[in-house]
Amino acid sequence: MDEDLRKLGVSSLITDALGHRSLIATYSYADVIKTIFYLHAIGGDVLDDVNTLKQQLKDHPELKICSADTIEYVSQELRCENSEVTTTKGVVHTINEHDMFNKLLPKLCKLGGVLNTTGGLTMDYDGHITENTKPDNGRSYKKTEGYYPVVCSINKLPVYMQNRKANTPESYGQLAVITKAFEQCRAEEITLTKFRADACCYEKETIAYMEAQEGLSYYVRAEMSASLRIALEDERDWKPAMLNHKKVEVCSIEHKVFGEQRYRA
């Protein structure tokens, strides 16, 4: 595995993105990130498992496995400050966005050939509640404590991420996140032809942005409204289909969105 990473030039790519550590440092940023990768590869689920990995591979002539303590203080070196926005209702949204890591993500996906840049790809936007007992967490709409990061992914591979406390919904600031993700994909010559999201992206500005993207088809779950419910109730041409391994009935209608242009629903 390590030989494959060396052939791909993963260490150089990470160093180009994150920079160099001190000249007296034993481990580079690439060594630390690769150690975390190896930890996941062997099924490790806590950081201390890396110490077992380090002991077992201590005699390897080339592989550099750092300790759990090293991972922790290198993570502190790479950390970026939170930004806070207080709404008119007094709600505080805490956002953490690491520009260097976000630029690294699509580069890593391309490097291994897992993202084909010669054809069109589909980007998904979604939020993921990660429950935890950290002192800086927030309370989610599910009444649990944790973080609520949003992820733009292609083929289930993250190409852009933004972390938030769990009190910040995935709909908050989603157009800014999507715009940055699209721009970074263009910079890496990753062609997007489809975009998918649930109702968190059902906002006028986001729909307008999607409309302005040349050659892009987008699929955003519409929020139910009285007019949409009536249109669906009046529709008679329903057809059977399988959705998530369940038998359902579907139809296709045109519906006016945000009181303006008619869209396919």
C-alpha positions in Angstrom: 0.0 0.0 0.0 2.8 2.4 0.9 4.6 1.7 -2.3 1.4 2.5 -4.3 1.1 5.9 -2.4 4.8 6.7 -3.2 4.3 5.9 -6.9 1.3 8.3 -7.0 3.2 11.0 -5.3 0.8 11.5 -2.4 3.4 12.9 0.0 4.4 15.6 -2.5 0.8 16.5 -3.1 0.1 16.9 0.6 3.2 18.9 1.2 2.4 21.2 -1.7 -1.1 21.8 -0.2 -0.2 22.1 3.5 3.4 23.2 3.4 6.4 22.0 5.4 6.8 21.5 9.1 9.9 22.6 11.1 13.2 21.4 9.8 13.8 19.5 13.1 10.4 17.8 12.9 10.6 14.0 12.7 7.3 13.6 10.8 5.9 15.6 7.9 2.3 16.5 7.4 2.2 13.7 4.8 3.5 11.2 7.3 0.8 12.1 9.8 -2.1 12.0 7.2 -0.8 8.7 5.8 -0.7 7.2 9.4 -4.3 8.1 9.9 -5.1 6.5 6.5 -3.3 3.3 7.6 -5.2 3.3 10.9 -8.5 3.3 9.1 -7.3 0.7 6.7 -6.7 -1.8 9.5 -10.1 -1.0 11.1 -8.8 1.2 13.9 -11.6 3.2 15.6 -9.8 5.2 18.2 -6.6 7.3 17.9 -4.7 5.2 20.5 -4.9 2.2 18.1 -2.2 3.8 16.1 0.3 3.0 18.9 -0.3 -0.7 18.3 0.3 -0.1 14.5 3.5 1.8 15.3 4.8 -1.1 17.5 4.0 -3.8 14.9 5.7 -1.8 12.0 8.6 -0.4 14.0 11.1 -2.5 11.9 9.8 -1.5 8.5 12.6 0.1 6.5 10.6 2.9 4.9 7.2 3.2 6.5 7.0 6.1 9.0 4.2 5.6 11.5 3.9 8.4 14.1 2.3 8.2 17.5 -1.1 9.2 18.7 0.4 12.1 20.5 2.1 13.3 17.4 -1.2 13.2 15.5 -2.8 15.3 18.2 -0.2 18.1 18.3 0.2 18.2 14.5 -3.6 18.6 14.3 -3.3 21.6 16.5 -0.7 23.0 14.1 -3.1 22.7 11.2 -6.2 23.9 13.0 -8.0 27.0 11.8 -10.1 29.4 13.8 -13.9 29.2 13.9 -16.0 32.1 12.5 -19.2 33.0 14.3 -22.3 34.7 12.9 -25.2 35.8 15.1 -28.6 36.1 13.5 -31.1 38.8 14.2 -32.9 36.2 16.4 -29.8 35.7 18.5 -28.9 32.3 17.1 -25.1 31.9 17.0 -23.8 29.8 14.0 -20.2 28.6 14.5 -18.4 27.7 11.2 -15.1 26.0 10.6 -13.7 25.9 7.0 -10.2 24.7 6.3 -9.2 26.2 2.8 -6.0 24.2 2.4 -7.6 20.8 3.2 -10.6 21.7 0.9 -8.2 22.4 -2.0 -6.4 19.1 -1.2 -9.5 16.9 -1.3 -10.3 17.0 -5.0 -6.6 16.8 -5.8 -6.3 13.5 -3.9 -9.4 12.1 -5.6 -8.0 12.9 -9.0 -4.5 11.6 -8.2 -5.7 8.1 -7.5 -7.9 8.0 -10.6 -11.0 7.6 -8.6 -12.6 10.7 -10.2 -12.8 10.4 -14.0 -12.3 14.0 -15.3 -13.1 13.0 -18.9 -16.8 12.6 -18.4 -19.6 14.3 -16.5 -19.9 13.7 -12.7 -22.7 14.1 -10.1 -22.1 16.2 -7.0 -24.2 15.6 -3.9 -24.7 18.1 -1.0 -25.7 16.7 2.3 -25.3 17.2 6.1 -24.2 14.6 8.6 -24.8 14.9 12.3 -21.8 13.5 14.2 -22.8 13.0 17.9 -20.1 13.7 20.5 -19.6 15.0 24.0 -17.0 17.7 23.0 -17.2 20.9 25.0 -17.7 23.0 21.8 -20.5 21.0 20.4 -24.1 22.1 19.8 -27.6 20.7 20.1 -29.1 19.3 17.0 -32.8 19.3 15.9 -32.7 15.6 16.8 -32.1 16.7 20.4 -28.6 15.2 20.4 -25.2 16.9 21.0 -22.5 17.1 18.4 -21.4 18.7 15.1 -23.3 19.0 11.8 -20.7 19.2 9.0 -21.9 19.6 5.4 -20.2 17.7 2.6 -20.1 18.1 -1.2 -19.2 14.7 -2.5 -18.7 12.9 -5.9 -19.2 9.2 -6.0 -19.3 9.3 -2.2 -15.8 11.0 -2.1 -15.7 14.3 -0.3 -14.5 17.2 -2.5 -15.5 20.0 -0.1 -16.4 20.2 3.6 -17.5 22.7 6.2 -17.9 21.9 9.8 -20.5 23.5 12.1 -22.0 23.0 15.5 -25.1 20.8 15.5 -27.4 23.7 16.1 -26.6 25.0 12.5 -28.8 23.3 9.9 -27.5 22.0 6.6 -29.5 24.7 4.8 -27.5 27.5 6.4 -25.1 29.2 4.0 -25.4 26.3 1.6 -25.1 28.4 -1.6 -21.7 29.7 -0.5 -20.5 26.2 0.2 -21.8 24.9 -3.2 -20.3 27.8 -5.1 -16.9 27.2 -3.6 -17.2 23.4 -4.3 -18.1 24.1 -7.9 -15.2 26.6 -8.3 -12.7 24.1 -6.9 -13.9 21.3 -9.2 -13.5 23.6 -12.2 -10.0 24.5 -11.1 -9.2 20.8 -11.1 -10.9 20.3 -14.5 -13.6 18.1 -12.9 -16.7 18.4 -15.0 -20.0 18.4 -13.2 -23.1 17.6 -15.2 -25.5 16.8 -12.3 -26.2 18.1 -8.8 -28.4 16.5 -6.2 -29.7 17.7 -2.8 -32.6 17.4 -0.5 -35.0 20.2 0.5 -32.2 22.1 2.4 -31.2 23.5 -1.0 -34.8 24.4 -2.0 -34.1 28.2 -2.0 -34.6 30.7 -4.7 -30.9 31.9 -4.9 -29.6 28.3 -5.0 -32.0 27.3 -7.8 -31.0 30.5 -9.7 -27.4 29.5 -9.4 -28.1 26.0 -10.7 -30.0 27.5 -13.7 -27.0 29.6 -14.5 -24.6 26.6 -14.8 -24.2 25.6 -18.4 -24.8 21.9 -19.1 -25.9 21.2 -15.6 -29.0 19.1 -14.6 -30.0 19.4 -11.0 -32.3 17.5 -8.7 -33.5 19.3 -5.5 -36.3 17.9 -3.4 -39.1 20.5 -3.3 -40.8 21.4 0.0 -44.4 20.5 0.1 -46.8 23.4 -0.3 -50.6 23.7 -0.7 -50.3 24.4 -4.5 -48.0 21.4 -5.1 -50.2 19.1 -3.0 -53.2 20.1 -5.1 -51.3 19.6 -8.4 -50.2 16.1 -7.3 -53.8 15.2 -6.2 -55.1 16.3 -9.6 -52.5 14.2 -11.5 -53.8 10.9 -12.8 -50.8 9.5 -14.7 -49.0 7.7 -11.8 -46.6 4.9 -12.7 -45.1 2.1 -10.4 -41.4 2.4 -9.6 -38.8 1.1 -7.1 -37.2 3.7 -4.8 -34.7 2.6 -2.2 -35.9 -1.0 -2.6 -39.5 0.1 -2.0 -42.4 -0.1 -4.4 -43.8 3.4 -5.0 -45.8 5.4 -7.6 -44.3 8.4 -9.3 -45.5 11.0 -11.8 -44.0 14.0 -13.6 -45.6 17.4 -13.6 -44.7 21.0 -14.3 -45.0 23.3 -11.3 -44.3 27.0 -10.7 -41.5 27.4 -8.2 -41.1 30.5 -6.0 -43.9 32.1 -8.0 -41.8 32.3 -11.1 -40.6 29.9 -13.8 -42.2 26.4 -14.1 -40.0 23.5 -13.2 -40.4 19.7 -13.6 -41.5 18.0 -10.4 
